Amino acid sequence: MFLITTVNKLFDDISDLEAELRKSEFNRNLEIRSLLDDEQEMRFERMMQSKKMMEKNKMMRKNSRL
């Protein structure tokens, strides 16, 4: 029983840390965008979309190996 409780606590901790990371990234991106002009913001948006696609492709490759 102790092991199950410990593992569940670790899952909860990981979830909390992931949520904090997402919030921090979101706030950082808002701050960056507030400093950019229109052209820079468009380039930043393209860069972020490219990053998302790379992460998605990485996840798909990882899942295909399973």
Gaussian input, Z-matrix of N, CA and C with variables (Angstrom, degrees):
# hf/3-21g

backbone

0 1
 N
 C     1     B1
 C     2     B2     1     A1
 N     3     B3     2     A2     1     D1
 C     4     B4     3     A3     2     D2
 C     5     B5     4     A4     3     D3
 N     6     B6     5     A5     4     D4
 C     7     B7     6     A6     5     D5
 C     8     B8     7     A7     6     D6
 N     9     B9     8     A8     7     D7
 C    10    B10     9     A9     8     D8
 C    11    B11    10    A10     9     D9
 N    12    B12    11    A11    10    D10
 C    13    B13    12    A12    11    D11
 C    14    B14    13    A13    12    D12
 N    15    B15    14    A14    13    D13
 C    16    B16    15    A15    14    D14
 C    17    B17    16    A16    15    D15
 N    18    B18    17    A17    16    D16
 C    19    B19    18    A18    17    D17
 C    20    B20    19    A19    18    D18
 N    21    B21    20    A20    19    D19
 C    22    B22    21    A21    20    D20
 C    23    B23    22    A22    21    D21
 N    24    B24    23    A23    22    D22
 C    25    B25    24    A24    23    D23
 C    26    B26    25    A25    24    D24
 N    27    B27    26    A26    25    D25
 C    28    B28    27    A27    26    D26
 C    29    B29    28    A28    27    D27
 N    30    B30    29    A29    28    D28
 C    31    B31    30    A30    29    D29
 C    32    B32    31    A31    30    D30
 N    33    B33    32    A32    31    D31
 C    34    B34    33    A33    32    D32
 C    35    B35    34    A34    33    D33
 N    36    B36    35    A35    34    D34
 C    37    B37    36    A36    35    D35
 C    38    B38    37    A37    36    D36
 N    39    B39    38    A38    37    D37
 C    40    B40    39    A39    38    D38
 C    41    B41    40    A40    39    D39
 N    42    B42    41    A41    40    D40
 C    43    B43    42    A42    41    D41
 C    44    B44    43    A43    42    D42
 N    45    B45    44    A44    43    D43
 C    46    B46    45    A45    44    D44
 C    47    B47    46    A46    45    D45
 N    48    B48    47    A47    46    D46
 C    49    B49    48    A48    47    D47
 C    50    B50    49    A49    48    D48
 N    51    B51    50    A50    49    D49
 C    52    B52    51    A51    50    D50
 C    53    B53    52    A52    51    D51
 N    54    B54    53    A53    52    D52
 C    55    B55    54    A54    53    D53
 C    56    B56    55    A55    54    D54
 N    57    B57    56    A56    55    D55
 C    58    B58    57    A57    56    D56
 C    59    B59    58    A58    57    D57
 N    60    B60    59    A59    58    D58
 C    61    B61    60    A60    59    D59
 C    62    B62    61    A61    60    D60
 N    63    B63    62    A62    61    D61
 C    64    B64    63    A63    62    D62
 C    65    B65    64    A64    63    D63
 N    66    B66    65    A65    64    D64
 C    67    B67    66    A66    65    D65
 C    68    B68    67    A67    66    D66
 N    69    B69    68    A68    67    D67
 C    70    B70    69    A69    68    D68
 C    71    B71    70    A70    69    D69
 N    72    B72    71    A71    70    D70
 C    73    B73    72    A72    71    D71
 C    74    B74    73    A73    72    D72
 N    75    B75    74    A74    73    D73
 C    76    B76    75    A75    74    D74
 C    77    B77    76    A76    75    D75
 N    78    B78    77    A77    76    D76
 C    79    B79    78    A78    77    D77
 C    80    B80    79    A79    78    D78
 N    81    B81    80    A80    79    D79
 C    82    B82    81    A81    80    D80
 C    83    B83    82    A82    81    D81
 N    84    B84    83    A83    82    D82
 C    85    B85    84    A84    83    D83
 C    86    B86    85    A85    84    D84
 N    87    B87    86    A86    85    D85
 C    88    B88    87    A87    86    D86
 C    89    B89    88    A88    87    D87
 N    90    B90    89    A89    88    D88
 C    91    B91    90    A90    89    D89
 C    92    B92    91    A91    90    D90
 N    93    B93    92    A92    91    D91
 C    94    B94    93    A93    92    D92
 C    95    B95    94    A94    93    D93
 N    96    B96    95    A95    94    D94
 C    97    B97    96    A96    95    D95
 C    98    B98    97    A97    96    D96
 N    99    B99    98    A98    97    D97
 C   100   B100    99    A99    98    D98
 C   101   B101   100   A100    99    D99
 N   102   B102   101   A101   100   D100
 C   103   B103   102   A102   101   D101
 C   104   B104   103   A103   102   D102
 N   105   B105   104   A104   103   D103
 C   106   B106   105   A105   104   D104
 C   107   B107   106   A106   105   D105
 N   108   B108   107   A107   106   D106
 C   109   B109   108   A108   107   D107
 C   110   B110   109   A109   108   D108
 N   111   B111   110   A110   109   D109
 C   112   B112   111   A111   110   D110
 C   113   B113   112   A112   111   D111
 N   114   B114   113   A113   112   D112
 C   115   B115   114   A114   113   D113
 C   116   B116   115   A115   114   D114
 N   117   B117   116   A116   115   D115
 C   118   B118   117   A117   116   D116
 C   119   B119   118   A118   117   D117
 N   120   B120   119   A119   118   D118
 C   121   B121   120   A120   119   D119
 C   122   B122   121   A121   120   D120
 N   123   B123   122   A122   121   D121
 C   124   B124   123   A123   122   D122
 C   125   B125   124   A124   123   D123
 N   126   B126   125   A125   124   D124
 C   127   B127   126   A126   125   D125
 C   128   B128   127   A127   126   D126
 N   129   B129   128   A128   127   D127
 C   130   B130   129   A129   128   D128
 C   131   B131   130   A130   129   D129
 N   132   B132   131   A131   130   D130
 C   133   B133   132   A132   131   D131
 C   134   B134   133   A133   132   D132
 N   135   B135   134   A134   133   D133
 C   136   B136   135   A135   134   D134
 C   137   B137   136   A136   135   D135
 N   138   B138   137   A137   136   D136
 C   139   B139   138   A138   137   D137
 C   140   B140   139   A139   138   D138
 N   141   B141   140   A140   139   D139
 C   142   B142   141   A141   140   D140
 C   143   B143   142   A142   141   D141
 N   144   B144   143   A143   142   D142
 C   145   B145   144   A144   143   D143
 C   146   B146   145   A145   144   D144
 N   147   B147   146   A146   145   D145
 C   148   B148   147   A147   146   D146
 C   149   B149   148   A148   147   D147
 N   150   B150   149   A149   148   D148
 C   151   B151   150   A150   149   D149
 C   152   B152   151   A151   150   D150
 N   153   B153   152   A152   151   D151
 C   154   B154   153   A153   152   D152
 C   155   B155   154   A154   153   D153
 N   156   B156   155   A155   154   D154
 C   157   B157   156   A156   155   D155
 C   158   B158   157   A157   156   D156
 N   159   B159   158   A158   157   D157
 C   160   B160   159   A159   158   D158
 C   161   B161   160   A160   159   D159
 N   162   B162   161   A161   160   D160
 C   163   B163   162   A162   161   D161
 C   164   B164   163   A163   162   D162
 N   165   B165   164   A164   163   D163
 C   166   B166   165   A165   164   D164
 C   167   B167   166   A166   165   D165
 N   168   B168   167   A167   166   D166
 C   169   B169   168   A168   167   D167
 C   170   B170   169   A169   168   D168
 N   171   B171   170   A170   169   D169
 C   172   B172   171   A171   170   D170
 C   173   B173   172   A172   171   D171
 N   174   B174   173   A173   172   D172
 C   175   B175   174   A174   173   D173
 C   176   B176   175   A175   174   D174
 N   177   B177   176   A176   175   D175
 C   178   B178   177   A177   176   D176
 C   179   B179   178   A178   177   D177
 N   180   B180   179   A179   178   D178
 C   181   B181   180   A180   179   D179
 C   182   B182   181   A181   180   D180
 N   183   B183   182   A182   181   D181
 C   184   B184   183   A183   182   D182
 C   185   B185   184   A184   183   D183
 N   186   B186   185   A185   184   D184
 C   187   B187   186   A186   185   D185
 C   188   B188   187   A187   186   D186
 N   189   B189   188   A188   187   D187
 C   190   B190   189   A189   188   D188
 C   191   B191   190   A190   189   D189
 N   192   B192   191   A191   190   D190
 C   193   B193   192   A192   191   D191
 C   194   B194   193   A193   192   D192
 N   195   B195   194   A194   193   D193
 C   196   B196   195   A195   194   D194
 C   197   B197   196   A196   195   D195

   B1=1.4543
   B2=1.5245
   B3=1.3234
   B4=1.4646
   B5=1.5213
   B6=1.3235
   B7=1.4669
   B8=1.5209
   B9=1.3201
   B10=1.4717
   B11=1.5225
   B12=1.3147
   B13=1.4633
   B14=1.5215
   B15=1.3167
   B16=1.4528
   B17=1.5297
   B18=1.3128
   B19=1.4601
   B20=1.5243
   B21=1.3275
   B22=1.4655
   B23=1.5212
   B24=1.3135
   B25=1.4676
   B26=1.5218
   B27=1.3208
   B28=1.4666
   B29=1.5236
   B30=1.3274
   B31=1.4672
   B32=1.5258
   B33=1.3167
   B34=1.4620
   B35=1.5172
   B36=1.3302
   B37=1.4660
   B38=1.5265
   B39=1.3141
   B40=1.4670
   B41=1.5257
   B42=1.3130
   B43=1.4668
   B44=1.5276
   B45=1.3148
   B46=1.4669
   B47=1.5190
   B48=1.3172
   B49=1.4614
   B50=1.5279
   B51=1.3299
   B52=1.4633
   B53=1.5214
   B54=1.3286
   B55=1.4640
   B56=1.5256
   B57=1.3050
   B58=1.4622
   B59=1.5238
   B60=1.3189
   B61=1.4633
   B62=1.5250
   B63=1.3371
   B64=1.4668
   B65=1.5295
   B66=1.3192
   B67=1.4618
   B68=1.5213
   B69=1.3184
   B70=1.4558
   B71=1.5290
   B72=1.3241
   B73=1.4646
   B74=1.5265
   B75=1.3264
   B76=1.4633
   B77=1.5323
   B78=1.3237
   B79=1.4668
   B80=1.5211
   B81=1.3340
   B82=1.4650
   B83=1.5238
   B84=1.3436
   B85=1.4625
   B86=1.5242
   B87=1.3277
   B88=1.4681
   B89=1.5240
   B90=1.3128
   B91=1.4649
   B92=1.5275
   B93=1.3242
   B94=1.4642
   B95=1.5187
   B96=1.3361
   B97=1.4691
   B98=1.5230
   B99=1.3119
   B100=1.4674
   B101=1.5287
   B102=1.3217
   B103=1.4605
   B104=1.5281
   B105=1.3344
   B106=1.4557
   B107=1.5220
   B108=1.3434
   B109=1.4579
   B110=1.5285
   B111=1.3210
   B112=1.4671
   B113=1.5274
   B114=1.3221
   B115=1.4646
   B116=1.5292
   B117=1.3040
   B118=1.4617
   B119=1.5308
   B120=1.3148
   B121=1.4622
   B122=1.5283
   B123=1.3320
   B124=1.4612
   B125=1.5281
   B126=1.3258
   B127=1.4642
   B128=1.5245
   B129=1.3105
   B130=1.4598
   B131=1.5283
   B132=1.3313
   B133=1.4678
   B134=1.5393
   B135=1.3259
   B136=1.4693
   B137=1.5263
   B138=1.3178
   B139=1.4600
   B140=1.5318
   B141=1.3281
   B142=1.4572
   B143=1.5350
   B144=1.3342
   B145=1.4664
   B146=1.5249
   B147=1.3180
   B148=1.4593
   B149=1.5276
   B150=1.3212
   B151=1.4644
   B152=1.5278
   B153=1.3414
   B154=1.4639
   B155=1.5228
   B156=1.3339
   B157=1.4686
   B158=1.5319
   B159=1.3247
   B160=1.4612
   B161=1.5257
   B162=1.3245
   B163=1.4656
   B164=1.5238
   B165=1.3349
   B166=1.4603
   B167=1.5276
   B168=1.3431
   B169=1.4643
   B170=1.5215
   B171=1.3172
   B172=1.4644
   B173=1.5233
   B174=1.3353
   B175=1.4574
   B176=1.5307
   B177=1.3264
   B178=1.4573
   B179=1.5304
   B180=1.3380
   B181=1.4657
   B182=1.5257
   B183=1.3279
   B184=1.4614
   B185=1.5298
   B186=1.3308
   B187=1.4564
   B188=1.5207
   B189=1.3128
   B190=1.4579
   B191=1.5391
   B192=1.3178
   B193=1.4777
   B194=1.5102
   B195=1.3237
   B196=1.4727
   B197=1.4948
   A1=110.88
   A2=116.87
   A3=121.14
   A4=111.19
   A5=116.35
   A6=120.85
   A7=110.87
   A8=117.27
   A9=121.07
   A10=110.38
   A11=116.90
   A12=121.61
   A13=110.78
   A14=116.82
   A15=121.54
   A16=111.15
   A17=116.84
   A18=120.77
   A19=110.47
   A20=117.47
   A21=120.12
   A22=111.30
   A23=117.24
   A24=121.47
   A25=110.35
   A26=116.95
   A27=120.21
   A28=111.28
   A29=117.50
   A30=120.90
   A31=110.56
   A32=116.93
   A33=121.04
   A34=111.21
   A35=116.55
   A36=120.68
   A37=111.24
   A38=116.49
   A39=120.99
   A40=109.72
   A41=117.29
   A42=121.11
   A43=110.91
   A44=116.63
   A45=120.63
   A46=111.15
   A47=117.23
   A48=121.11
   A49=111.54
   A50=116.86
   A51=119.78
   A52=110.98
   A53=117.41
   A54=121.19
   A55=110.47
   A56=117.57
   A57=121.20
   A58=110.85
   A59=116.51
   A60=120.88
   A61=110.67
   A62=117.59
   A63=120.92
   A64=110.83
   A65=117.50
   A66=120.92
   A67=110.95
   A68=116.22
   A69=120.89
   A70=111.17
   A71=117.32
   A72=121.02
   A73=110.92
   A74=116.71
   A75=121.24
   A76=110.38
   A77=116.82
   A78=121.10
   A79=111.63
   A80=116.60
   A81=120.26
   A82=110.45
   A83=116.36
   A84=119.75
   A85=111.84
   A86=117.16
   A87=119.94
   A88=110.89
   A89=115.58
   A90=119.63
   A91=110.93
   A92=116.38
   A93=120.33
   A94=110.01
   A95=116.76
   A96=120.56
   A97=112.20
   A98=117.25
   A99=119.71
   A100=111.29
   A101=117.52
   A102=121.55
   A103=113.37
   A104=116.71
   A105=120.92
   A106=112.40
   A107=115.43
   A108=118.84
   A109=108.08
   A110=117.77
   A111=121.35
   A112=112.15
   A113=117.54
   A114=120.54
   A115=111.11
   A116=116.95
   A117=120.50
   A118=110.66
   A119=116.38
   A120=119.56
   A121=110.67
   A122=117.61
   A123=120.54
   A124=110.77
   A125=116.95
   A126=120.59
   A127=110.90
   A128=116.13
   A129=120.86
   A130=110.03
   A131=116.66
   A132=121.25
   A133=110.28
   A134=117.25
   A135=120.11
   A136=110.57
   A137=116.43
   A138=120.88
   A139=110.53
   A140=117.14
   A141=121.06
   A142=110.74
   A143=117.44
   A144=120.62
   A145=110.61
   A146=116.41
   A147=120.88
   A148=110.49
   A149=116.11
   A150=120.85
   A151=110.39
   A152=117.15
   A153=120.78
   A154=110.98
   A155=116.25
   A156=119.78
   A157=110.65
   A158=117.09
   A159=120.15
   A160=110.85
   A161=116.87
   A162=120.64
   A163=110.91
   A164=116.36
   A165=120.62
   A166=110.29
   A167=116.61
   A168=120.71
   A169=111.33
   A170=116.23
   A171=120.51
   A172=110.21
   A173=116.69
   A174=121.40
   A175=110.12
   A176=117.08
   A177=120.29
   A178=110.93
   A179=116.69
   A180=119.92
   A181=110.44
   A182=116.22
   A183=120.69
   A184=110.34
   A185=116.85
   A186=120.78
   A187=112.38
   A188=117.45
   A189=119.66
   A190=111.50
   A191=116.22
   A192=120.16
   A193=111.88
   A194=117.35
   A195=120.81
   A196=112.20
   D1=-38.70
   D2=179.36
   D3=-58.46
   D4=-41.08
   D5=-179.24
   D6=-63.07
   D7=-44.39
   D8=179.98
   D9=-61.74
   D10=-44.36
   D11=179.02
   D12=-61.91
   D13=-43.41
   D14=-179.89
   D15=-64.39
   D16=-45.39
   D17=179.89
   D18=-64.40
   D19=-43.37
   D20=178.08
   D21=-61.25
   D22=-39.50
   D23=177.29
   D24=-63.27
   D25=-41.79
   D26=177.78
   D27=-62.95
   D28=-41.55
   D29=176.41
   D30=-59.77
   D31=-44.26
   D32=178.26
   D33=-62.02
   D34=-44.00
   D35=178.86
   D36=-61.69
   D37=-42.81
   D38=179.10
   D39=-62.57
   D40=-45.09
   D41=178.88
   D42=-59.71
   D43=-43.65
   D44=178.61
   D45=-62.46
   D46=-43.97
   D47=179.90
   D48=-65.71
   D49=-39.58
   D50=177.80
   D51=-64.12
   D52=-39.94
   D53=178.01
   D54=-64.33
   D55=-42.73
   D56=178.08
   D57=-62.89
   D58=-40.09
   D59=177.96
   D60=-62.69
   D61=-45.97
   D62=178.99
   D63=-61.39
   D64=-42.10
   D65=178.15
   D66=-63.04
   D67=-43.74
   D68=-179.96
   D69=-63.56
   D70=-43.66
   D71=178.11
   D72=-63.02
   D73=-42.37
   D74=179.05
   D75=-60.76
   D76=-48.26
   D77=-179.87
   D78=-63.96
   D79=-39.33
   D80=177.54
   D81=-61.70
   D82=-44.33
   D83=-179.96
   D84=-64.83
   D85=-38.16
   D86=175.67
   D87=-61.83
   D88=-42.42
   D89=-179.92
   D90=-64.93
   D91=-42.97
   D92=178.41
   D93=-60.79
   D94=-47.70
   D95=-177.95
   D96=-61.33
   D97=-31.90
   D98=-179.79
   D99=-67.21
   D100=-17.80
   D101=-178.45
   D102=-95.90
   D103=-9.06
   D104=-172.22
   D105=-96.33
   D106=149.82
   D107=169.78
   D108=-83.25
   D109=178.89
   D110=-173.48
   D111=-59.79
   D112=-45.42
   D113=-179.00
   D114=-65.05
   D115=-42.91
   D116=178.83
   D117=-64.70
   D118=-37.42
   D119=179.47
   D120=-65.60
   D121=-39.80
   D122=176.66
   D123=-62.58
   D124=-42.97
   D125=178.13
   D126=-64.53
   D127=-40.50
   D128=178.07
   D129=-61.89
   D130=-43.69
   D131=179.53
   D132=-61.80
   D133=-43.20
   D134=177.81
   D135=-62.54
   D136=-40.32
   D137=179.16
   D138=-63.30
   D139=-42.13
   D140=179.70
   D141=-66.81
   D142=-39.13
   D143=177.33
   D144=-64.47
   D145=-40.44
   D146=177.83
   D147=-62.37
   D148=-41.89
   D149=178.39
   D150=-61.56
   D151=-43.53
   D152=179.03
   D153=-61.17
   D154=-41.92
   D155=-179.70
   D156=-64.71
   D157=-41.81
   D158=178.56
   D159=-62.49
   D160=-42.04
   D161=178.73
   D162=-64.88
   D163=-40.29
   D164=178.79
   D165=-63.80
   D166=-45.03
   D167=179.01
   D168=-63.04
   D169=-39.46
   D170=178.46
   D171=-62.54
   D172=-42.82
   D173=179.74
   D174=-65.25
   D175=-40.82
   D176=179.96
   D177=-64.66
   D178=-41.54
   D179=177.79
   D180=-64.05
   D181=-41.45
   D182=179.22
   D183=-62.18
   D184=-45.20
   D185=-179.09
   D186=-67.88
   D187=-30.72
   D188=-178.59
   D189=-72.22
   D190=-19.98
   D191=178.20
   D192=-80.15
   D193=-16.33
   D194=-176.88
   D195=-73.30

